[in-house]
Amino acid sequence: MEASKAAATIQTHVDPTKPLTVADAAAATGLALRDAETGLKWLSKEYRGMLRVTTDGQLVHVFPSGFTKPWAPRDARQRVLHAAGHALAGAVRFVVRAWVAVVLVGYAAIFVGLLLAMTFARQGNDSRRDGDGLPGGAMAYAFLRVVSDALFWTFHPWSPFSVYGGYGYAGGWEGAGRGYAPQRSRPREPRIPLYERVNRFFFGPHAVAVDPLEDERRVIAAIRAGKGRIGLADVMRVTGLERDLADPLMAKLMLDYDGDVGVSEEGGIVYRFPEIRKTASEGPQPEPSPAWARSKPLEPLTGNPGGVNAAIIAINGFNLLMAWWCIENSMTIERLVHLFDRIPRPFVAGGTPIALGVIPLVFSALLFIVPAVRGALRPSRARAAARERGRLAVLRTVIERVRAKQPVTDQAVAQAWAAASGSPAPAKSLDRQLVALGGDVAIEPEGQTRWRFADFETEAAAVAAEREAAADDEARIGKVVFATDER
């Protein structure tokens, strides 16, 4: 019988608020034991069920939320918000990419041209020196100098800050014979378009897409490296998942990869997957790295070199002040057209300059505001990343000390948190994490506090024994008797 059909039968005939053994499900439904077991696995996967083990080694399936999904609306809202945010970010990114050449570079060129044209016009006609023609000669010169210097030091190939690094030569260079000094060779990097650099300045670097099957691949790799046997602590070690998420994952993997569950005499749970041990490779399978060894550093604010950011800031600042000056002086398109007439016309304020004032002002302001907001939120993201490193350090301490049969003390856990996060952890936070891992407080005869993890301790012994007894033949595929690649 298919697992989904067996699960539907179980749902119809059992009370989900009560613990269930395979025999309970079979008796209530009339299903065969194997079908009842498959159905309970499917239900555990679908409704995030958990397992209990009795002193006699019996497995008991527990469904804390019954056959309901109270997390489904929250997950759906998160998916909708994530999709909406992703769509909005994509739309805004498209607008930024489409407008950057016009608004940033284009307006900079327009304003520079306007300043130069007005300068020449003033030189040819002194009668226009009415105080509102230029935003100050010294100020105009200063902005032009800053922009030109920023562009030179950012894009010039011989600049140490050049975005086009790697213009050295090997074994001679055509320009070397004309007096050019050879430059130290640099590794060539792919050139990034200007719009992409502005996009990074605005939104930050592109986030790396998360592979939804990454955790499953790591668990499968750990299973193959562990001779087809694995415990829940191993799953948490390679994925970094919390216990209430690791349990449903294993229920799913048992259903997908023909796994089953074994219980030792001491009550340790072992997940067996002999079928996925089959391999055509020789030698032991590599073990995946633990989750605490893969902690990601905090992403840079922009991901651009400093010279590129300086150039964008200089150009954007120039546009911002020029747009402000155009608004203050009512530099509409109509006035701009008549500004260079041979016979000056009396100026009459005729409206708000949209093209030369409002649009570049708003865009340039946003180009400064959005990175500033992201920079203001950066400390909170850094604290969240530090908390995650601390949580993984606690998980590492518990798993490694349980395996080494060393005591898990408050001092050891607190030191691990502080070393990983760079700051001391709140005591209540550590206690909550240790309890979530299944820890119980025990008082030693000397009066010291020690955390005991009975589930992990019995599981570690059971997994070690199962791996020791696992036959090597499970991984063998037999002798090749026919091959289409041999003739």
C-alpha positions as CSV (number, residue, x, y, z in Angstrom):
1,M,0.0,0.0,0.0
2,E,1.2,3.5,-0.7
3,A,2.3,5.5,2.3
4,S,-0.1,8.3,1.7
5,K,-3.1,5.9,1.5
6,A,-2.0,4.1,4.7
7,A,-1.6,7.5,6.4
8,A,-5.1,8.6,5.3
9,T,-6.5,5.4,6.8
10,I,-4.7,6.0,10.1
11,Q,-5.9,9.6,10.2
12,T,-9.5,8.4,9.9
13,H,-9.4,5.9,12.8
14,V,-7.0,7.1,15.4
15,D,-6.9,9.9,18.0
16,P,-3.9,12.1,17.1
17,T,-3.6,13.5,20.5
18,K,-2.6,10.2,22.0
19,P,0.8,8.5,21.5
20,L,0.8,5.7,19.0
21,T,2.8,2.6,18.4
22,V,2.8,0.7,15.1
23,A,0.7,-2.0,16.8
24,D,-1.8,0.7,17.9
25,A,-2.2,2.0,14.4
26,A,-2.5,-1.5,12.9
27,A,-5.2,-2.5,15.5
28,A,-7.2,0.6,15.0
29,T,-7.2,0.5,11.2
30,G,-6.8,-3.2,10.2
31,L,-3.6,-2.4,8.3
32,A,-0.7,-4.7,8.1
33,L,2.1,-3.8,10.5
34,R,4.4,-2.8,7.6
35,D,1.7,-0.5,6.1
36,A,0.9,1.0,9.6
37,E,4.7,1.7,10.0
38,T,4.9,3.3,6.6
39,G,1.8,5.3,7.2
40,L,3.1,6.6,10.6
41,K,6.4,7.6,8.9
42,W,4.4,9.6,6.3
43,L,2.4,11.3,9.0
44,S,5.5,12.2,11.0
45,K,6.9,13.8,7.9
46,E,3.7,15.6,7.1
47,Y,2.8,16.8,10.6
48,R,6.2,17.1,12.2
49,G,5.8,14.1,14.5
50,M,8.3,13.1,17.0
51,L,9.5,9.8,18.5
52,R,9.7,8.4,22.0
53,V,11.5,5.2,23.1
54,T,10.4,3.1,26.0
55,T,12.6,1.1,28.3
56,D,11.7,-2.0,26.3
57,G,12.9,-0.5,23.1
58,Q,9.5,0.3,21.7
59,L,9.0,3.3,19.4
60,V,6.1,5.6,20.1
61,H,5.0,8.2,17.6
62,V,3.8,11.5,19.0
63,F,2.1,14.3,17.1
64,P,2.4,17.5,19.3
65,S,0.0,19.4,16.9
66,G,-2.2,16.4,16.1
67,F,-2.9,16.0,12.4
68,T,-2.9,19.7,11.9
69,K,-0.4,22.3,10.7
70,P,-0.5,25.3,12.9
71,W,2.8,26.5,11.4
72,A,1.3,26.4,7.8
73,P,-0.4,29.9,8.0
74,R,2.8,31.4,9.4
75,D,4.9,29.7,6.7
76,A,2.5,30.8,4.0
77,R,2.6,34.4,5.2
78,Q,6.4,34.2,5.2
79,R,6.4,32.8,1.7
80,V,4.0,35.5,0.5
81,L,6.0,38.2,2.2
82,H,9.3,36.8,0.8
83,A,7.8,36.5,-2.7
84,A,6.4,40.0,-2.5
85,G,9.7,41.4,-1.2
86,H,11.6,39.5,-3.8
87,A,9.3,40.8,-6.5
88,L,9.5,44.4,-5.2
89,A,13.3,44.2,-4.9
90,G,13.4,42.8,-8.4
91,A,11.3,45.6,-9.8
92,V,13.2,48.3,-8.0
93,R,16.5,46.7,-9.1
94,F,15.2,46.8,-12.7
95,V,14.3,50.5,-12.3
96,V,17.7,51.3,-10.8
97,R,19.5,49.4,-13.6
98,A,17.4,51.1,-16.3
99,W,17.7,54.5,-14.9
100,V,21.2,54.6,-13.6
101,A,22.8,55.6,-16.9
102,V,20.2,58.4,-17.3
103,V,19.9,59.7,-13.8
104,L,23.4,59.2,-12.4
105,V,25.8,59.5,-15.4
106,G,23.4,61.2,-17.7
107,Y,22.4,63.9,-15.3
108,A,26.0,64.4,-14.3
109,A,26.9,65.0,-17.9
110,I,23.9,67.3,-18.3
111,F,24.9,69.4,-15.3
112,V,28.5,69.5,-16.3
113,G,27.5,70.7,-19.7
114,L,25.2,73.2,-18.2
115,L,28.0,74.6,-16.0
116,L,30.4,74.8,-19.0
117,A,27.8,76.4,-21.3
118,M,26.8,79.0,-18.7
119,T,30.5,79.7,-18.0
120,F,31.1,80.4,-21.7
121,A,27.9,82.3,-22.0
122,R,28.9,84.5,-19.1
123,Q,32.3,85.1,-20.7
124,G,30.7,86.1,-24.0
125,N,28.0,88.3,-22.4
126,D,28.8,90.1,-19.2
127,S,25.3,91.5,-19.0
128,R,24.0,88.2,-17.6
129,R,26.0,88.3,-14.4
130,D,22.8,88.6,-12.3
131,G,23.8,86.4,-9.4
132,D,21.6,83.4,-10.3
133,G,23.5,82.1,-13.3
134,L,26.0,79.8,-11.5
135,P,25.8,78.1,-8.1
136,G,29.1,79.9,-7.2
137,G,32.2,79.7,-9.3
138,A,34.3,78.2,-6.5
139,M,31.7,75.6,-5.6
140,A,31.3,74.6,-9.3
141,Y,35.1,74.2,-9.6
142,A,35.3,72.2,-6.4
143,F,32.6,69.8,-7.5
144,L,34.1,69.4,-11.0
145,R,37.5,68.7,-9.4
146,V,36.1,66.1,-7.0
147,V,34.2,64.3,-9.7
148,S,37.0,64.3,-12.1
149,D,39.5,63.1,-9.5
150,A,37.2,60.3,-8.4
151,L,36.7,59.1,-11.9
152,F,40.4,59.3,-12.7
153,W,41.5,57.3,-9.6
154,T,38.7,54.8,-10.0
155,F,38.8,54.0,-13.7
156,H,42.4,54.9,-14.8
157,P,44.2,51.6,-15.6
158,W,47.5,52.7,-13.8
159,S,45.7,53.8,-10.7
160,P,46.2,51.5,-7.6
161,F,42.5,51.8,-7.0
162,S,41.5,51.0,-10.6
163,V,38.5,48.8,-11.1
164,Y,40.2,47.3,-14.1
165,G,43.2,45.9,-12.3
166,G,45.5,43.5,-14.1
167,Y,46.9,45.7,-17.0
168,G,50.4,44.5,-16.5
169,Y,52.3,42.8,-19.3
170,A,54.3,39.6,-19.5
171,G,57.4,39.2,-21.6
172,G,57.2,42.8,-23.0
173,W,54.6,45.3,-23.7
174,E,54.0,47.5,-26.8
175,G,54.0,50.6,-24.7
176,A,57.1,49.7,-22.7
177,G,59.4,50.7,-25.6
178,R,57.8,54.2,-25.6
179,G,58.8,55.0,-22.0
180,Y,55.9,53.4,-20.2
181,A,56.9,51.6,-17.0
182,P,55.8,48.0,-16.7
183,Q,53.1,47.4,-14.1
184,R,53.0,44.6,-11.7
185,S,50.9,41.8,-13.1
186,R,47.6,41.3,-11.3
187,P,45.1,38.5,-11.7
188,R,42.4,39.5,-14.2
189,E,38.9,39.7,-12.8
190,P,35.7,39.9,-14.8
191,R,34.7,43.5,-15.4
192,I,31.6,44.6,-13.6
193,P,29.4,47.0,-15.5
194,L,28.8,50.5,-13.9
195,Y,25.1,49.8,-13.5
196,E,25.9,46.7,-11.4
197,R,28.3,48.7,-9.2
198,V,25.6,51.3,-8.6
199,N,23.1,48.5,-8.0
200,R,25.4,47.1,-5.3
201,F,25.9,50.6,-3.8
202,F,22.1,50.9,-3.6
203,F,21.1,47.3,-2.5
204,G,24.3,45.6,-1.5
205,P,25.8,42.5,-3.0
206,H,23.5,39.9,-4.5
207,A,22.4,37.3,-2.0
208,V,23.5,33.8,-2.7
209,A,20.5,31.6,-3.5
210,V,19.8,28.9,-0.9
211,D,19.5,25.4,-2.2
212,P,16.5,23.8,-0.6
213,L,18.1,20.3,-0.9
214,E,21.4,21.3,0.7
215,D,20.5,19.9,4.1
216,E,19.3,16.6,2.7
217,R,22.5,16.2,0.6
218,R,24.6,16.8,3.7
219,V,22.6,14.3,5.8
220,I,22.9,11.7,3.0
221,A,26.6,12.2,2.8
222,A,26.9,11.8,6.6
223,I,24.8,8.6,6.4
224,R,27.1,7.1,3.7
225,A,30.2,8.1,5.6
226,G,28.7,6.5,8.7
227,K,28.1,3.1,7.1
228,G,24.4,3.8,6.6
229,R,23.7,4.5,10.2
230,I,23.1,7.9,11.8
231,G,21.7,9.5,14.9
232,L,19.9,12.7,15.4
233,A,23.0,14.4,16.9
234,D,24.8,13.7,13.6
235,V,21.9,15.3,11.6
236,M,22.1,18.4,13.8
237,R,25.9,18.4,13.5
238,V,26.0,18.6,9.7
239,T,22.9,20.8,9.2
240,G,22.8,23.0,12.3
241,L,19.1,22.5,12.5
242,E,17.3,22.5,15.9
243,R,16.0,19.3,17.3
244,D,12.3,20.1,16.5
245,L,13.3,20.5,12.8
246,A,15.7,17.6,12.6
247,D,13.1,15.0,13.6
248,P,10.7,15.7,10.7
249,L,13.6,15.8,8.3
250,M,14.6,12.3,9.3
251,A,11.0,11.1,9.0
252,K,11.0,12.4,5.4
253,L,14.4,10.8,4.6
254,M,13.2,7.4,6.0
255,L,10.3,7.6,3.6
256,D,12.3,8.7,0.6
257,Y,15.3,6.5,1.1
258,D,13.8,3.2,2.5
259,G,15.1,3.8,6.0
260,D,14.0,2.3,9.2
261,V,14.6,3.0,12.9
262,G,16.4,0.8,15.4
263,V,16.4,1.0,19.2
264,S,19.2,-0.2,21.4
265,E,18.7,-1.9,24.7
266,E,19.6,1.3,26.5
267,G,17.0,3.2,24.4
268,G,19.2,4.9,21.9
269,I,17.6,5.6,18.5
270,V,19.5,4.7,15.3
271,Y,18.3,5.5,11.8
272,R,19.4,2.8,9.3
273,F,19.7,3.4,5.5
274,P,21.5,0.4,4.1
275,E,20.2,1.0,0.5
276,I,22.0,4.3,0.0
277,R,25.3,2.8,0.9
278,K,25.6,1.2,-2.6
279,T,28.5,2.9,-4.4
280,A,30.8,2.3,-7.4
281,S,33.6,4.2,-5.7
282,E,36.3,2.5,-3.7
283,G,37.4,3.6,-0.2
284,P,35.5,5.3,2.6
285,Q,33.0,8.0,1.9
286,P,34.0,11.6,2.9
287,E,32.2,13.1,5.9
288,P,30.6,16.5,5.4
289,S,31.9,19.4,7.4
290,P,29.9,20.4,10.5
291,A,27.6,23.4,10.5
292,W,29.8,25.5,12.8
293,A,32.6,25.3,10.3
294,R,30.5,26.8,7.5
295,S,29.3,30.0,9.3
296,K,29.0,32.8,6.8
297,P,30.6,36.1,7.4
298,L,28.5,39.2,7.4
299,E,28.0,40.5,3.8
300,P,29.8,43.7,2.9
301,L,27.7,46.8,2.8
302,T,28.2,47.4,-1.0
303,G,30.8,44.8,-2.2
304,N,32.5,47.6,-4.3
305,P,36.1,48.8,-4.0
306,G,36.5,52.0,-2.0
307,G,37.4,53.9,-5.1
308,V,34.2,52.9,-6.9
309,N,32.1,54.0,-3.9
310,A,33.9,57.3,-3.7
311,A,33.2,57.9,-7.4
312,I,29.5,57.1,-7.0
313,I,29.3,59.3,-3.9
314,A,31.0,62.2,-5.7
315,I,28.9,62.0,-8.8
316,N,25.7,61.5,-6.8
317,G,26.5,64.4,-4.5
318,F,27.2,66.6,-7.5
319,N,23.8,65.7,-9.0
320,L,22.1,66.3,-5.7
321,L,23.4,69.8,-5.2
322,M,23.0,70.8,-8.8
323,A,19.4,69.5,-8.7
324,W,18.8,71.6,-5.5
325,W,20.3,74.7,-7.3
326,C,18.0,74.1,-10.3
327,I,15.0,74.1,-8.0
328,E,16.2,77.2,-6.1
329,N,16.7,79.0,-9.4
330,S,13.6,77.7,-11.2
331,M,15.7,76.2,-13.9
332,T,12.9,74.8,-16.0
333,I,13.3,73.5,-19.5
334,E,11.7,76.7,-20.8
335,R,14.1,78.9,-19.0
336,L,17.0,76.7,-20.0
337,V,16.1,77.1,-23.7
338,H,16.0,80.9,-23.4
339,L,19.0,81.2,-21.0
340,F,21.4,81.5,-23.9
341,D,19.5,83.9,-26.1
342,R,21.6,86.6,-27.8
343,I,19.2,89.1,-26.3
344,P,18.5,88.3,-22.7
345,R,14.9,88.1,-21.7
346,P,13.6,89.1,-18.2
347,F,13.2,86.1,-16.1
348,V,9.8,85.3,-14.6
349,A,9.4,82.3,-12.3
350,G,7.3,79.8,-14.3
351,G,6.9,76.7,-12.2
352,T,8.9,73.9,-10.6
353,P,11.7,72.3,-12.6
354,I,10.8,68.7,-12.8
355,A,13.4,67.3,-15.3
356,L,16.4,69.2,-14.0
357,G,15.3,69.5,-10.3
358,V,12.8,67.1,-8.8
359,I,13.7,63.9,-10.6
360,P,17.5,64.0,-10.0
361,L,17.0,65.4,-6.4
362,V,14.7,62.5,-5.4
363,F,16.8,59.8,-7.1
364,S,20.1,61.2,-5.7
365,A,18.6,61.4,-2.2
366,L,17.4,57.8,-2.4
367,L,20.8,56.7,-3.6
368,F,22.1,58.1,-0.3
369,I,19.2,57.2,2.0
370,V,18.9,53.5,1.1
371,P,22.6,52.6,1.8
372,A,22.4,54.7,5.0
373,V,19.4,52.7,6.2
374,R,21.1,49.5,5.3
375,G,24.2,50.7,7.2
376,A,22.0,51.5,10.3
377,L,20.5,48.0,10.2
378,R,23.9,46.4,9.9
379,P,24.6,46.2,13.6
380,S,21.4,44.3,14.3
381,R,22.3,41.8,11.5
382,A,25.8,41.5,13.0
383,R,24.2,40.7,16.4
384,A,21.9,38.1,14.8
385,A,24.9,36.5,13.1
386,A,26.8,36.5,16.4
387,R,23.9,34.8,18.1
388,E,23.8,32.1,15.4
389,R,27.5,31.5,15.8
390,G,27.0,31.2,19.5
391,R,24.1,28.7,19.1
392,L,26.2,26.6,16.8
393,A,29.1,26.7,19.3
394,V,26.8,25.5,22.1
395,L,25.6,22.6,19.8
396,R,29.3,21.8,19.1
397,T,30.2,21.7,22.7
398,V,27.3,19.5,23.7
399,I,27.9,17.0,20.8
400,E,31.7,16.8,21.2
401,R,31.6,16.5,25.0
402,V,28.9,13.8,24.9
403,R,30.9,11.8,22.4
404,A,34.1,12.2,24.4
405,K,32.2,11.4,27.6
406,Q,33.2,14.7,29.1
407,P,30.9,16.7,31.4
408,V,28.8,19.5,29.9
409,T,29.0,22.4,32.4
410,D,27.6,25.9,32.3
411,Q,31.2,27.3,32.2
412,A,32.2,25.2,29.2
413,V,29.1,26.3,27.3
414,A,29.4,29.9,28.2
415,Q,33.1,30.0,27.1
416,A,32.2,28.4,23.8
417,W,29.4,31.0,23.2
418,A,31.7,33.9,24.1
419,A,34.6,32.6,21.9
420,A,32.3,32.2,18.9
421,S,30.1,35.3,19.2
422,G,32.6,37.7,20.8
423,S,30.3,38.6,23.7
424,P,29.0,36.8,26.8
425,A,25.6,35.1,26.4
426,P,22.6,35.7,28.6
427,A,22.3,32.9,31.1
428,K,18.6,32.3,30.3
429,S,19.4,32.1,26.6
430,L,21.9,29.3,27.3
431,D,19.5,27.5,29.5
432,R,16.8,27.6,26.9
433,Q,19.1,26.2,24.2
434,L,20.4,23.4,26.4
435,V,16.9,22.4,27.4
436,A,15.9,22.5,23.7
437,L,18.7,20.0,23.0
438,G,17.2,17.6,25.6
439,G,19.4,18.6,28.5
440,D,18.6,18.0,32.2
441,V,20.4,19.6,35.1
442,A,22.2,17.3,37.5
443,I,24.0,18.3,40.7
444,E,27.3,16.5,41.2
445,P,28.4,15.3,44.7
446,E,30.9,18.2,44.8
447,G,28.0,20.6,44.3
448,Q,28.8,21.5,40.7
449,T,26.1,21.8,38.1
450,R,26.3,19.5,35.1
451,W,24.0,19.0,32.1
452,R,23.1,15.5,31.1
453,F,21.9,14.6,27.7
454,A,20.5,11.1,28.1
455,D,19.2,10.9,24.5
456,F,22.5,11.9,22.9
457,E,24.5,9.7,25.3
458,T,22.4,6.5,24.5
459,E,22.2,7.5,20.9
460,A,26.0,7.9,20.5
461,A,26.6,4.4,22.0
462,A,23.9,2.9,19.8
463,V,25.2,4.5,16.6
464,A,28.7,3.4,17.4
465,A,27.6,-0.2,18.0
466,E,25.5,-0.3,14.8
467,R,28.3,1.0,12.7
468,E,30.7,-1.5,14.2
469,A,28.3,-4.3,13.3
470,A,27.4,-3.0,9.8
471,A,28.5,-5.3,7.0
472,D,30.8,-4.0,4.3
473,D,28.8,-6.0,1.8
474,E,26.0,-3.4,2.0
475,A,28.1,-1.0,0.1
476,R,29.2,-3.4,-2.6
477,I,27.4,-3.5,-5.9
478,G,28.8,-6.8,-7.1
479,K,31.0,-7.7,-10.1
480,V,30.2,-6.1,-13.4
481,V,29.1,-8.8,-15.9
482,F,28.0,-6.6,-18.8
483,A,28.9,-3.1,-19.8
484,T,27.9,-1.1,-22.9
485,D,31.1,0.9,-22.8
486,E,33.2,-2.2,-23.4
487,R,33.3,-3.9,-26.8
